[in-house]
Amino acid sequence: MSQEQAAAGQLELEAFIRRRIAEAGGITFAEYMGHCLYHPEYGYYMAPRERIGKGGDFFTSSSVHSLFGRLVGRQFLQMGELLGGDGFTVAEQGAGEGHLALDILDALAEESPEFYRTLRYRLVEISPDNRDRQERLLAAHRERVEWCTLDELQGMEGCFLSNELVDAFPVHLVEKRDGALREVFVVSEGDGFAEELRAPSTPDIAGRFTGLGMELAEGNRAEVNLESTRWMRRVGGLLGRGFVLTIDYGYPAAELYSPLRRSGTLLCYHRHRTSEDPLRNVGLQDITAHVDFTSLQNSGEEAGLDSLYFGHQYQFLLGLGFVEGLLQLQARETDEKRARALRLTLKNLIMPDGGMGETFKALVQGKGVGRPQLLCSRSIGDISLPAGMF
Ligand SMILES: C[S@@+](CC[C@H](N)C(=O)[O-])C[C@H]1O[C@@H](n2cnc3c(N)ncnc32)[C@H](O)[C@@H]1O
């Protein structure tokens, strides 16, 4: 998309949002964020543009290195063995450009061809632009891959996967003022938009805090992702038997809504720069908020999903064989400069400060599978490393 097209799209989207505000007398931040990201023509995710990787606005783990997908594929192989039967379905929702799917499929085709032959990889995608990108990227795996709606997954057996989907759901923004919970609404102001604090649009917002047994501290701002728990209940209802693997950045509720977190976690990404102003660059920037994993687990339980594993991304990847994977890749590198570059790239996936190792979490839930010992839950002490490594 050219700069002119982007600017024209922004004006159209702003005009649309202004009309909605005039009609409704102000809209919730959640509605505003929904239009910015998912307006059918001008939304950030819907219009054709580079979003992920160097030429886009942000990196995801799967855009960092294919080892991420290879390791996730190993977890699917074990899940397939646990479920038994003669076919395993992976359903990935919000696959972006499809890199994670590609890396999983490439790795399974190479490492476990029999499992690969029985695998059905189904993608659920809201964005026509991303769907086109996925179709192009996954052309070599055409026989394994298909696109479908959530409803078509009813009764599926296998694993429901998402990586950085939930953080992209529209969130309600709230603040505690004079002892009362107030919600951020978006109104028109001059040529742009402004915030206004009003009474919450729905009792579900206060209900979220009551359900968690928590209160927001006076003066603090936070996000409430009501869509995430509706989604989790739906996914739990769709799954016949198997697993749900959710990878995203976020925290348990006690950490997310801690009194020390004064201004929430809402962030915008535009060309690898972050900003905290979602009312600018309308439709041109990603808007995200960290995920409340406690509420995801609670709503999963309501839908029959047992929490089997919850950990930092670095623990998850180490359990799946990150170190062995790194050593194998390194052994193939004859050039020391490239081997060093590889180590630095892979470090991003597990590094705590500034990397993706700690803020990112992995949650595995199960339905009708008992309490298996998952590969990802192996601790570093249980993993045999090559002699002489330490
Ligand atoms: C941040 S990107 C995910 C990145 C990707 N999983 C990766 O590993 O690179 C968010 C994705 O979720 C999709 N998405 C958002 N809401 C969705 C929904 N309700 N149903 C299906 N896809 C959705 C977006 O179009 C986009 O593909």
The ligand as an SDF file (V2000), in Angstrom:
LIG
                    3D

 27 29  0  0  0  0  0  0  0  0999 V2000
   -0.4010  -10.1920   15.9320 C   0  0  0  0  0  0  0  0  0  0  0  0
   -1.0770  -11.0960   14.6310 S   0  0  0  0  0  0  0  0  0  0  0  0
   -0.5950  -12.7570   14.9970 C   0  0  0  0  0  0  0  0  0  0  0  0
    0.7720  -13.1220   14.5850 C   0  0  0  0  0  0  0  0  0  0  0  0
    0.9990  -14.5530   14.1990 C   0  0  0  0  0  0  0  0  0  0  0  0
    0.2710  -15.5080   14.9690 N   0  0  0  0  0  0  0  0  0  0  0  0
    2.4810  -14.8780   14.2400 C   0  0  0  0  0  0  0  0  0  0  0  0
    2.8730  -15.8460   14.9010 O   0  0  0  0  0  0  0  0  0  0  0  0
    3.2480  -14.1840   13.5650 O   0  0  0  0  0  0  0  0  0  0  0  0
   -2.8030  -11.2140   15.0000 C   0  0  0  0  0  0  0  0  0  0  0  0
   -3.5500  -12.0620   13.9970 C   0  0  0  0  0  0  0  0  0  0  0  0
   -4.8410  -12.3460   14.4880 O   0  0  0  0  0  0  0  0  0  0  0  0
   -5.8030  -12.1330   13.4500 C   0  0  0  0  0  0  0  0  0  0  0  0
   -7.0990  -11.9560   14.1220 N   0  0  0  0  0  0  0  0  0  0  0  0
   -7.4640  -11.0020   14.9960 C   0  0  0  0  0  0  0  0  0  0  0  0
   -8.7150  -11.2240   15.4480 N   0  0  0  0  0  0  0  0  0  0  0  0
   -9.1430  -12.3650   14.8650 C   0  0  0  0  0  0  0  0  0  0  0  0
  -10.3430  -13.1190   14.9330 C   0  0  0  0  0  0  0  0  0  0  0  0
  -11.3480  -12.7540   15.7100 N   0  0  0  0  0  0  0  0  0  0  0  0
  -10.4240  -14.2470   14.1890 N   0  0  0  0  0  0  0  0  0  0  0  0
   -9.3940  -14.6570   13.4080 C   0  0  0  0  0  0  0  0  0  0  0  0
   -8.2410  -13.9760   13.2960 N   0  0  0  0  0  0  0  0  0  0  0  0
   -8.1100  -12.8500   14.0150 C   0  0  0  0  0  0  0  0  0  0  0  0
   -5.1990  -10.9620   12.7100 C   0  0  0  0  0  0  0  0  0  0  0  0
   -5.7400  -10.7710   11.4300 O   0  0  0  0  0  0  0  0  0  0  0  0
   -3.7500  -11.4270   12.6400 C   0  0  0  0  0  0  0  0  0  0  0  0
   -3.5880  -12.4090   11.6490 O   0  0  0  0  0  0  0  0  0  0  0  0
  1  2  1  0
  2  3  1  0
  2 10  1  0
  3  4  1  0
  4  5  1  0
  5  6  1  0
  5  7  1  0
  7  8  2  0
  7  9  1  0
 10 11  1  0
 11 12  1  0
 11 26  1  0
 12 13  1  0
 13 14  1  0
 13 24  1  0
 14 15  1  0
 14 23  1  0
 15 16  2  0
 16 17  1  0
 17 18  1  0
 17 23  2  0
 18 19  1  0
 18 20  2  0
 20 21  1  0
 21 22  2  0
 22 23  1  0
 24 25  1  0
 24 26  1  0
 26 27  1  0
M  CHG  2   2   1   9  -1
M  END
$$$$
